[in-house]
Amino acid sequence: MAISHEAFVHPSAHVEDGAEIGPGARIGPFCHIGAKAVIGPRVELMSHVVVQGRTEIGEETLVHPFAVLGGIPQDLKFRGEETSLVIGKRNRIREHVSMNTGTEGGGGVTRVGDDGLFMAGCHVAHDCQVGNHVIIVNNAALAGHCVIEDEVIIGGLSGVHQWVRIGRGAIIGAVTMVTNDVIPHGLVQAPRGHLDGLNLVGLKRRGVARSDITALRAAFQMLAQGEGAFQDRARRLGEETESAYVREIVDFITGESDRSFLTPGG
């Protein structure tokens, strides 16, 4: 066990031999820290937090009561292999959040970026790759192997199917089931998710130039109404555009994926 002399561990907390706790970290009442956990500098576990397995928590992350981080995958193929969960810096993880370690077949690592907000009761399954500045609202769930790019918002009570990719800056409305890939900056809603437009509010909040928003609007219309298959429209769009934001969508659509796409009007 390596506990920094600058860390605080409440007397009722249980820290197993081998765990590492960095300077300025605070381990609150009745927390349980496993032997292979690494708790970074100035991390705070408020109370009743469970950190299991080979889990790393980045500096200044705040974890609220009853979160369980690093539990084994909910995957019947899992056979006890040693895998990990890596959580970045400055995340806010609220009550009853669960995040699982990876599986051998999925690369072995579940990874969460920096500066995310994971609201009460949400779930990040095995082998997910979650970017920076992501918000997952209460009781939303990511199934295994999902890729969630930077600045995505997933509304409350929503579910994301395994292997789905959600592009940067997209927003998923509440109570939505997402079964296919979502283009960057897309807006998805309805019980069985439909791509209904662009996340214009998010683009404006991030200060995206009006010219880029106009280019994105035109690109969306071409994807919705152009001739040929969806990917053919995207390739033609890539040949015509000068917008980096539109190029991001084109690269996303033409990249590798195990799923099909939510398409405009589909």
Secondary structure, 3 states (H helix, E strand, C coil): CEECCCCEECCCCEECCCCEECCCCEECCCCEECCCCEECCCCEECCCCEECCEEEECCCCEECCCCEEEECCCCCCCCCCCCEEEECCCCEECCCCEEECCCHHHCCEEEECCCCEECCCCEECCCCEECCCCEECCCCEECCCCEECCCCEECCCCEECCCCEECCCCEECCCCEECCEECCCEEEECCECEEEEECHHHHHHCCCCHHHHHHHHHHHHHHHHCCCCHHHHHHHHHHHCCCHHHHHHHHHHHCCCCCCECCECC
